[in-house]
Amino acid sequence: MWASPVLALLSMTQVSAHPKHFLSDKVEHFTESVIREMTRQAMQYNAVNLAQGFPDFSAPAEIKHAAQEAIAADVNQYAITWGAKSLRGAIARQMQEWQGIEVDPEKEIVVCCGSTEAMIATLLAVCNKGDEVVVFEPFYENYGPDSILSGAKPRFVSLRPPQRAGGEWTFDEQELREAFKHQTGQHQTHHSKTKAIILNTPNNPTGKVFSRKELELIRDLCVEYNVLAITDEIYEHILYDGSEHISIARLDGMRERTITINGLSKSYSVTGWRVGWAVAPPAITNAIRKVHDFLTVGAPAPFQEAGAVALSLPASYYRELADRYRMRRDHLIPALEKAGFVCYRPRGAYYVMTDISAFGFANDVEFASYLVRDIGIACVPGSSFYKHPKDGSRQVRFAFCKKPETLDEAALRLEKVRARR
């Protein structure tokens, strides 16, 4: 029987091809999200999911109604690529109200598909191959891969856990300075390779809220070495124990060198809506808009209209939000401590990092596997937040953005951890 030469050639190609040949070298340097993998395991083992940071309770009724009304009114086609006018206006008003930062909604805002896209769009817009991006670790797991995908190299600076109860995560000033002044070529020059620093405050996973003094140090280094600050402020309203959120853009000398990233997900319990934004000076905003356009075209139109309603909620909403999360924090931590975890008490966001040394497991991955499979609680292995896995091998992270009854069930299951310790 006659065989097509083309089919024969394709068959030979399929046999001889090496799949790795077709892949970008970039993907060799990171894995899929460990956080999302732990959610899949939570579903597999019917575990209480304290791994991924999404609420298991309802979003505010008024913003759900606003989304429903927008859909019913046929706001279902493309919005303006870089954001609906109503949402951009609301973002500008809130930045003025909460941080005293004046923003031009026409020239300085890009609405994206979540703060996740805002971050990668920003890095793609500002980074060139060979640039370096300073990242504090432990870090939210997207920052390293985002830097690599943009052609840059992340340089990590350690946040050290508190040495006493109620203490703060701290960093070494000299280590941070060394990261900034890393220079190009073999000869000493005045040209730093550092393009940007990624700052996340309140911080995921540690719950650290950077102080004004720390932010002023970072500001001074950014000015000295001509570096951008890319600041992820998604947890800005989730604060405890008198902590204050300060946007670095409001410090002297930083307005023109800061990209502020935020979104609806955390403050309004709508992580699935995928609406976030970047705020930056006009030239940088224009570059981010171009990248965003070809990444996703635009964020969901009806959810943008609902976002404008969300950002118009009164100050009392945010006070109550923080208070409810404080109660959840204070609900979970005693149960963890009773079970034998050392907890690093967060000052913001809705996660608690813990030390698992008391349980005698080889590492965090082994412990997290045991916890989800045998106990029925999903957490995140600490190693996923570090460049070198061994640095997080004695830590795991829990999310407490859950209903009280969910945390009650977790506490009940933790009793089995105590019994086996």
C-alpha positions, -999 to +999 in steps of 0.1 A: +000+000+000+013+034-010+023+057+020+024+095+018+060+108+019+047+137+041+032+113+066+063+092+066+085+123+073+062+134+101+064+099+116+102+099+115+102+134+130+079+124+159+102+094+167+134+114+166+122+147+182+134+156+217+106+175+235+130+195+255+143+210+223+110+229+218+110+245+253+122+278+265+151+277+288+132+300+312+108+273+323+138+252+336+142+277+365+108+273+382+080+249+388+042+252+388+027+269+418+031+249+450+002+268+466-022+258+439-009+223+440-017+221+477-053+232+469-055+202+445-042+179+472-068+194+497-095+185+473-080+150+467-079+142+505-110+162+515-088+183+537-094+217+553-077+241+528-055+264+548-031+265+519-044+289+492-053+324+502-089+326+492-119+332+515-145+304+519-172+330+528-193+354+508-182+386+492-201+418+502-236+416+489-235+451+474-206+444+451-221+411+440-253+429+431-233+455+412-217+427+391-251+411+385-265+445+375-236+451+351-241+418+334-279+423+331-272+458+316-251+441+290-217+454+302-203+422+287-181+434+259-145+447+259-139+476+283-112+501+274-081+480+272-064+498+302-095+499+323-131+512+326-133+549+333-154+543+364-129+520+380-099+541+372-116+571+387-124+550+419-088+538+421-075+574+419-100+586+445-090+558+469-053+564+466-059+601+473-081+593+503-060+565+519-024+576+510-026+612+499-013+603+465-027+623+436-031+601+405-043+610+370-068+582+361-063+589+324-025+586+322-013+567+353-035+536+358-036+502+340-063+478+350-052+442+345-064+406+350-056+406+387-025+420+405-008+388+392-010+401+356-002+436+368+031+423+382+043+404+352+031+432+328+051+457+348+083+435+349+080+429+311+076+466+306+106+477+326+132+449+325+158+440+300+180+409+298+207+412+323+188+435+347+184+424+383+154+426+405+158+427+443+133+404+461+129+399+499+126+362+509+105+345+520+086+358+490+052+353+473+061+325+449+053+345+417+080+371+420+110+349+411+094+333+380+080+367+369+115+382+371+129+353+350+101+355+324+109+392+320+145+384+313+158+397+346+176+379+374+161+380+409+186+388+438+172+377+471+176+395+505+167+376+536+139+384+560+148+368+593+121+355+616+114+370+650+138+359+678+112+365+705+074+364+708+058+394+692+089+403+674+092+414+638+107+399+607+139+419+600+165+423+572+201+433+573+208+468+559+242+459+545+228+428+527+202+450+511+227+476+501+250+449+486+221+437+465+214+472+452+250+480+443+258+448+424+275+461+393+280+452+357+311+438+340+343+427+355+354+462+364+339+484+391+317+511+377+290+533+390+263+514+369+243+491+391+226+461+374+196+465+397+165+477+378+139+473+405+130+461+440+098+442+446+083+452+479+052+434+493+037+451+523+017+438+542+038+408+533+028+374+521+038+349+535+053+365+567+026+390+576+053+417+580+043+453+576+073+474+566+078+504+589+084+540+578+120+537+588+125+506+566+107+522+537+129+553+540+160+531+538+146+514+507+138+549+493+173+561+499+188+531+481+164+535+452+173+571+448+211+565+452+212+536+427+184+549+403+162+519+410+124+515+406+102+503+434+075+478+424+052+476+454+025+449+458-001+464+482-029+439+478-033+434+516-032+472+524-064+471+544-057+439+564-037+452+593-035+443+630-022+456+664-020+492+653+001+486+622+000+513+595+002+507+558+025+532+541+027+533+503+063+540+494+051+562+465+041+588+490+077+592+504+098+621+491+116+612+459+095+580+451+065+592+432+083+591+399+101+558+405+073+537+420+048+513+404+020+505+429+002+472+423-032+464+439-065+447+432-099+437+443-092+401+454-082+403+490-100+434+504-134+424+488-131+385+489-134+381+451-102+363+442-119+347+412-129+380+396-093+388+384-093+425+385-061+443+396-042+474+386-008+491+384-003+528+391+028+545+378+041+577+362+028+583+327+058+570+307+060+538+327+022+534+326+023+537+288+048+509+286+027+487+309-004+494+289+013+481+257+024+449+274-010+444+291-028+449+258-010+420+242-011+398+273-048+398+280-065+427+261-085+436+292-100+426+325-136+414+328-159+443+320-188+437+345-164+431+373-147+464+366-180+482+371-185+462+403-150+472+414-159+509+411-187+502+436-163+482+459-138+510+461-165+534+471-174+514+503-171+535+535-141+535+559-161+514+583-160+485+559-122+484+561-122+487+599-146+458+601-127+438+576-094+440+595-112+433+628-128+401+614-094+389+601-078+397+635-104+375+652-096+347+627-059+351+633-064+349+670-087+319+665-062+298+645-029+306+662-037+292+697-048+259+681-015+258+661+006+266+692-013+240+713-004+214+686+033+223+688+039+248+661+060+279+668+039+307+652+053+340+639+024+364+647+015+384+616+009+422+617-009+422+583-023+400+555-040+367+564-013+341+567+008+328+596+042+313+591+052+286+615+082+266+626+077+228+625+110+217+641+091+201+671+075+174+649+107+157+638+100+154+601+128+155+576+116+186+559+086+208+552+074+189+521+073+156+540+054+173+569+029+191+545+023+157+528+016+141+561-007+169+573-029+169+542-030+131+538-032+119+573-046+148+593-068+164+566-053+200+567-036+216+538-008+241+543+020+254+521+056+241+525+079+269+535+105+260+509+083+273+481+089+308+494+127+306+492+153+304+465+171+276+483+145+250+496+166+242+527+161+277+539+124+271+544+126+234+552+115+240+588+085+262+580+050+259+567+024+286+560-013+286+570-040+309+556-068+320+580-091+337+556-118+311+564-151+309+582-150+304+620-164+269+615-137+260+590-111+271+616-129+251+643-127+220+621-090+227+615-084+230+653-103+197+659-081+180+634-049+195+648-057+175+680-045+145+661-012+162+654-006+168+691-014+131+698+012+119+673+039+144+682 
